[in-house]
Amino acid sequence: MQAGLPVDSELRSNLTDTSRITHRQRSFAILRLNLLISRSGRPARTTMRASRLLAAFAVCLLAFSLAFSQSGRRIKSEPTPAEVTPLEEGYSESRPYKPVQIFPPNYKKKKDDAEKRVETEEALEEDPDLIKIDSSVVNIPVSIYNRDGLYVSGLRQEQFEVYEDGKKQEIAYFGISDKPVTVVLLIDTSGSTQYKIDDIRNAASAFVRELNAEDTVMVIAFDDSVRVLTEPTQDREKIYKAIRRANFGGGTSLYSAVEFALTKRLNRIEGRKAIVLFSDGVDTTSIGADYGENLRDAEESDVVIFPIYYNTFLDGLTGGGIMKQPTIINNGGILNPPQRGNRPEDYTLGKQYLETLAAYTGGRLYTAGTSRFGLQSTFEAIAEELKRQYQIGYYPAEEGKTGQRKMIKVRVYRPNLRVRARDSYIVD
């Protein structure tokens, strides 16, 4: 009987030593010991033996608990893995256009007397039906293709995101290009195109036939002057008649024609707008309007420009076009030196000008085919793109200062697509 006392004394000592076990461990051991003894209901000797056995078991249990606790380890439940947000992938984005600008020789800003070069065959009084646009909304026509160059349709608004200066914008309007569009046919009828004017007329007429009946067309021709052959109209016969009146002349006032279309006509018209510009890009006779001003006007507008590039340089070398007088070198001197618009660098600059107009406005530069069928298919391809564009509008979250350039990026949540949209605009 006495042999069990030391064990009981040790047990009591362990149970009261707070430095070695926790209060919870001590309470649990005492509760279990008392419960087992009270349930035995046997004589004192048997109870005492049970007590000793239980005491020994409790000591072993406490010793194990103490050893484990002193090792500094704790039993921890395995944490539930947090849901991992996948990286942003599976989307396509529009890319910014970063041109290397080559300005004309002796380029400088000039703004004088531009109106004197603009002649119209119809009155220029402001049309009361024309509506000023809300300049606070930014409209972005978006063209989307797959890797094979085929248009992608059926995309939903939730698959699009628009960013301005890196900040996501709330899309206020989204739609497919089922709304009418106003198109300006801007036709170069200068001397450089005199051998192709019939092809141009036929192709322009084919383009009009591809448009929807609700679409409006304006026809402007330019050589050394700018002539409005018809104001915006849906009357197809009137449009065809205006196209047939386009005829070639001398000089090329390209910059004046683009400025006139952007700032004297389309800026007063609401809704979707586009310019189809047929030219080699070479200017020879503009006064007042210039290269840099044109690009700025284009970037400030909400007009999409589709230039059709037509290379007339070789025509000049073979006796046609604007290079009728060849350069003659005699005894080290140059007779009849190339004039403005006759030099190879003028054509290089002209193509760059057309590329930049397209890029600044979200359009596309097309190269006309060498045959009349190729030229016609080019015009028809532009009509098809106008039908398939997505239209996105948003109100900028932060107002910019007048003249400030804002950068735009369009993201579409579908991979391996080509997204084409304007990459900037200038606050008006």
C-alpha positions in Angstrom: 0.0 0.0 0.0 2.8 2.4 0.9 4.7 1.6 -2.3 2.0 3.5 -4.2 2.3 6.7 -2.2 5.4 8.0 -3.9 3.7 7.5 -7.2 0.6 9.4 -6.0 2.8 12.1 -4.5 4.7 12.4 -7.8 1.4 12.5 -9.7 0.1 15.2 -7.4 3.4 17.1 -7.8 3.2 16.9 -11.6 -0.5 17.9 -11.6 0.3 21.1 -9.6 3.5 22.0 -11.3 2.2 24.8 -13.7 5.7 25.4 -15.0 5.7 22.0 -16.7 2.2 21.5 -18.0 -0.6 23.6 -19.1 -3.8 24.1 -17.1 -5.7 22.3 -19.8 -3.5 19.2 -19.6 -3.7 19.1 -15.8 -7.5 19.4 -15.7 -7.9 16.7 -18.3 -5.7 14.2 -16.3 -7.5 14.8 -13.0 -10.9 14.5 -14.6 -10.0 11.2 -16.2 -8.5 9.8 -12.9 -11.5 10.6 -10.8 -13.9 9.3 -13.3 -12.3 5.9 -13.6 -11.9 5.5 -9.8 -15.5 6.4 -9.2 -16.8 4.0 -11.8 -14.9 0.9 -10.4 -17.2 0.4 -7.4 -14.8 -2.3 -6.0 -13.2 -2.9 -2.6 -10.4 -0.6 -1.3 -7.6 -3.0 -2.2 -8.8 -3.3 -5.8 -9.5 0.4 -6.0 -6.1 1.2 -4.7 -4.5 -1.1 -7.3 -6.6 0.6 -10.0 -5.6 3.9 -8.6 -1.9 3.0 -8.8 -2.3 1.7 -12.4 -4.2 4.8 -13.4 -1.6 7.0 -11.7 1.2 5.3 -13.5 -0.7 5.7 -16.8 -1.3 9.4 -16.0 2.4 9.9 -15.3 3.4 8.3 -18.6 0.8 10.4 -20.4 2.0 13.6 -18.7 5.6 12.8 -19.4 4.9 12.3 -23.1 2.9 15.6 -23.2 5.7 17.4 -21.4 8.4 16.0 -23.7 6.4 16.9 -26.8 5.6 20.4 -25.6 9.2 21.2 -24.6 10.4 20.2 -28.1 8.7 23.4 -29.3 6.6 21.5 -31.8 2.8 21.8 -32.1 0.3 19.7 -33.9 -1.2 21.9 -36.5 -4.0 21.2 -38.9 -3.1 21.4 -42.6 -4.3 24.8 -43.8 -6.8 24.9 -46.7 -5.0 26.1 -49.8 -6.0 29.6 -50.8 -7.6 29.9 -54.2 -4.9 31.0 -56.7 -6.0 33.7 -59.2 -4.6 32.7 -62.5 -2.3 35.2 -64.3 -3.9 37.3 -67.0 -3.6 35.2 -70.1 -5.7 34.2 -73.0 -6.2 37.7 -74.3 -5.1 39.9 -77.3 -4.4 43.6 -77.3 -4.1 46.4 -79.7 -0.5 47.7 -80.2 0.7 51.3 -80.2 2.0 52.7 -83.5 5.4 54.2 -83.1 6.4 55.8 -86.5 9.8 57.2 -87.3 8.7 60.5 -88.7 10.4 61.9 -91.8 9.2 65.4 -92.4 9.5 67.1 -95.8 12.6 69.2 -96.5 12.5 72.7 -95.0 9.3 71.7 -93.2 7.7 74.4 -91.0 4.3 75.2 -89.9 2.3 77.5 -92.1 -1.3 78.6 -91.7 -2.3 81.2 -94.2 -4.9 81.6 -96.8 -5.9 77.9 -96.9 -9.5 78.7 -97.7 -8.5 80.3 -101.1 -7.6 76.8 -102.4 -10.9 75.2 -101.5 -13.5 75.3 -104.3 -16.8 73.6 -104.1 -19.4 72.9 -106.7 -22.1 73.1 -104.2 -22.8 75.8 -101.6 -20.7 75.7 -98.4 -23.3 77.2 -96.1 -23.5 75.2 -92.9 -26.2 72.6 -93.1 -28.7 73.1 -90.2 -29.3 69.3 -90.1 -25.6 68.7 -89.2 -25.1 68.0 -85.5 -22.1 68.8 -83.4 -20.7 65.8 -81.7 -20.3 65.3 -78.0 -16.5 65.7 -77.7 -16.4 64.3 -74.2 -17.1 60.7 -75.3 -14.3 58.8 -76.9 -15.4 56.5 -79.7 -13.2 53.6 -80.8 -13.9 51.5 -83.9 -12.2 48.2 -83.4 -11.4 45.6 -86.2 -10.5 42.1 -85.1 -9.0 39.3 -87.2 -7.7 35.8 -86.6 -4.2 34.7 -87.7 -5.5 34.0 -91.1 -6.7 37.5 -91.6 -10.4 36.6 -91.3 -12.8 38.9 -89.4 -13.9 37.6 -85.9 -17.5 38.2 -85.1 -19.7 37.3 -82.2 -17.6 38.8 -79.4 -19.5 40.2 -76.4 -19.0 43.4 -74.4 -17.7 41.5 -71.3 -14.8 40.3 -73.5 -13.5 43.8 -74.1 -11.6 46.2 -71.9 -10.4 49.7 -72.7 -7.4 51.4 -71.0 -6.5 55.1 -71.2 -3.0 56.0 -70.1 -2.9 52.5 -68.4 -6.1 53.0 -66.4 -9.1 50.8 -67.1 -12.2 52.7 -68.3 -15.9 51.9 -68.0 -17.4 51.1 -71.4 -20.5 53.2 -71.9 -21.4 51.9 -75.3 -20.7 48.7 -77.2 -22.1 47.5 -80.5 -21.5 45.9 -83.8 -21.2 48.1 -86.8 -24.9 48.0 -87.7 -25.3 51.7 -87.5 -25.0 53.9 -90.6 -21.7 55.3 -91.5 -20.8 58.5 -93.4 -18.0 57.9 -95.9 -16.0 60.5 -97.7 -14.5 59.3 -101.0 -11.4 61.4 -101.3 -10.1 60.9 -104.8 -6.7 62.1 -106.1 -7.3 63.2 -109.7 -4.0 64.9 -110.2 -1.8 64.4 -113.3 -0.2 61.3 -111.8 -3.4 59.4 -112.1 -4.4 60.4 -115.6 -4.0 56.9 -117.1 -6.2 55.2 -114.4 -9.1 57.6 -113.9 -11.6 55.1 -115.4 -10.4 52.3 -113.1 -10.7 54.7 -110.2 -14.3 55.6 -111.1 -15.3 51.9 -111.6 -13.8 50.9 -108.3 -15.3 53.8 -106.4 -18.7 52.9 -107.8 -18.2 49.2 -106.8 -17.4 50.4 -103.3 -20.7 52.3 -103.0 -22.6 49.3 -104.1 -21.2 47.3 -101.2 -22.4 49.8 -98.6 -25.7 49.5 -96.8 -28.6 51.5 -98.1 -28.6 53.6 -94.9 -25.0 54.7 -95.3 -24.2 58.2 -96.5 -21.5 59.1 -99.1 -19.7 62.3 -99.9 -17.4 62.6 -102.9 -14.5 65.0 -103.0 -11.9 65.2 -105.8 -8.7 67.1 -105.7 -5.8 68.1 -108.0 -4.4 71.6 -107.6 -7.8 72.5 -106.0 -10.4 70.7 -103.8 -13.8 70.2 -105.3 -16.9 68.8 -103.5 -18.7 66.8 -106.1 -21.6 65.9 -103.8 -22.4 66.6 -100.2 -23.3 63.6 -97.9 -26.2 61.8 -99.4 -27.9 58.4 -99.5 -29.0 59.0 -103.1 -27.0 56.4 -105.0 -27.7 57.9 -108.5 -26.4 61.2 -107.2 -23.3 59.5 -105.9 -22.6 57.7 -109.1 -23.0 60.8 -111.1 -20.6 62.7 -108.8 -18.0 59.9 -109.2 -18.3 60.1 -113.0 -17.6 63.8 -112.8 -14.2 63.2 -111.2 -11.5 64.1 -113.8 -7.8 64.7 -113.7 -6.1 68.0 -113.6 -2.7 69.4 -112.6 -1.0 69.5 -109.2 -1.8 67.7 -106.0 -3.3 69.5 -103.1 -3.5 66.4 -100.9 -2.9 68.1 -97.6 -5.6 70.7 -98.3 -8.1 68.0 -99.3 -7.5 66.0 -96.1 -7.8 69.1 -93.9 -11.0 70.2 -95.6 -12.6 66.8 -95.2 -11.7 66.5 -91.5 -12.2 70.1 -90.3 -14.8 71.5 -92.7 -17.2 68.6 -93.2 -16.9 65.5 -91.0 -16.3 67.5 -87.8 -20.0 68.6 -88.1 -21.5 65.2 -88.6 -22.6 62.8 -85.8 -22.1 59.1 -85.8 -19.7 56.7 -87.5 -17.4 58.4 -90.0 -14.7 57.2 -92.4 -12.5 58.5 -95.2 -11.4 56.4 -98.1 -8.4 58.2 -99.6 -7.1 57.1 -102.9 -3.7 58.7 -103.6 0.0 58.1 -103.9 0.5 60.3 -100.9 2.6 63.0 -102.7 1.6 66.6 -102.2 2.7 69.3 -104.6 0.4 72.4 -104.4 -1.2 72.7 -101.0 -1.1 76.1 -99.4 -1.8 76.6 -95.7 -2.4 72.9 -94.9 0.7 70.8 -94.3 1.9 67.4 -93.3 2.1 67.9 -89.5 -1.2 69.7 -89.3 -2.9 66.9 -91.2 -1.7 64.2 -88.8 -2.7 66.3 -85.8 -6.2 66.9 -87.3 -6.6 63.1 -87.9 -5.6 62.2 -84.3 -8.0 64.8 -82.9 -10.9 63.5 -85.0 -13.1 60.4 -84.5 -12.8 59.5 -88.2 -11.3 56.3 -89.4 -9.1 56.8 -92.5 -8.5 54.0 -95.0 -5.8 55.1 -97.5 -5.4 53.2 -100.8 -1.9 53.6 -101.8 -1.2 53.7 -105.6 2.4 53.9 -106.6 2.7 56.2 -109.6 6.5 56.7 -109.5 7.2 54.2 -112.2 4.6 55.8 -114.4 6.5 59.0 -114.3 9.7 57.3 -115.3 8.0 55.8 -118.4 6.6 59.1 -119.6 3.3 59.4 -117.8 2.2 61.1 -114.6 3.8 64.1 -113.0 7.3 63.2 -114.2 6.9 64.2 -117.8 10.2 66.0 -117.9 13.2 63.7 -117.2 16.3 64.9 -115.3 19.1 65.6 -117.8 22.7 65.7 -116.7 25.1 67.7 -119.0 28.8 68.3 -118.3 28.3 67.9 -114.5 25.4 70.2 -114.4 21.7 69.4 -114.0 19.1 70.6 -116.4 15.5 70.2 -115.4 16.2 69.1 -111.9 13.4 67.1 -110.2 10.8 69.4 -108.8 8.7 68.9 -105.6 6.8 65.7 -106.0 9.1 64.3 -108.6 11.8 62.8 -106.4 12.0 59.3 -105.0 12.1 60.6 -101.5 8.8 62.4 -102.1 7.2 59.0 -102.8 8.8 57.5 -99.7 7.4 60.4 -97.6 4.0 60.0 -99.3 3.7 56.4 -98.4 4.7 57.1 -94.8 2.1 59.9 -94.6 -0.6 57.5 -95.7 0.5 54.8 -93.2 0.5 57.3 -90.3 -3.0 58.6 -91.2 -4.3 55.0 -91.0 -2.4 54.2 -87.8 -3.5 57.4 -86.0 -7.1 56.8 -86.7 -7.4 53.0 -86.4 -7.7 52.5 -90.1 -5.6 50.4 -92.5 -3.4 51.1 -95.4 -4.4 49.1 -98.5 -2.2 48.8 -101.6 -4.1 48.9 -104.8 -3.6 46.0 -107.2 -2.0 46.5 -110.6 -5.2 45.6 -112.4 -8.6 47.2 -112.4 -9.9 44.1 -110.7 -7.3 44.4 -107.9 -8.3 48.0 -107.4 -12.0 47.1 -107.2 -11.4 44.3 -104.7 -9.4 46.7 -102.5 -12.4 49.2 -102.4 -14.7 46.3 -101.6 -12.5 45.0 -98.8 -12.8 48.4 -97.1 -16.6 48.3 -97.4 -16.5 44.8 -95.8 -14.4 46.0 -92.9 -16.7 48.9 -92.2 -19.6 46.4 -91.8 -17.7 44.2 -89.4 -16.1 46.7 -87.0 -17.0 46.7 -83.3 -17.9 50.1 -81.8 -16.8 51.1 -78.3 -17.5 54.3 -76.5 -16.4 55.5 -73.1 -16.2 58.7 -71.0 -12.7 59.2 -69.7 -12.4 58.8 -66.0 -10.0 61.7 -65.9 -10.4 64.8 -67.9 -7.3 65.9 -69.8 -6.1 69.3 -70.7 -6.6 70.7 -74.2 -3.9 69.5 -76.5 -2.9 66.6 -74.3 -2.3 63.2 -75.9 -4.0 60.3 -74.3 -2.9 56.7 -75.1 -5.5 54.0 -75.7 -5.3 50.2 -75.5 -8.0 47.8 -76.3 -7.9 44.3 -74.8 -10.0 41.3 -76.0 -10.2 38.2 -73.8 -9.5 35.7 -76.6 -6.0 34.7 -77.5 -4.2 34.7 -80.9 -6.2 37.6 -82.4 -5.1 40.7 -84.2 -6.8 43.8 -82.6 -6.6 47.0 -84.6 -7.8 50.3 -83.0 -6.5 53.8 -82.7 -3.9 54.0 -80.0 -4.3 57.6 -79.0 -6.3 60.8 -79.2 -5.7 64.4 -78.5 -8.0 66.3 -76.1 -9.9 68.9 -78.0 
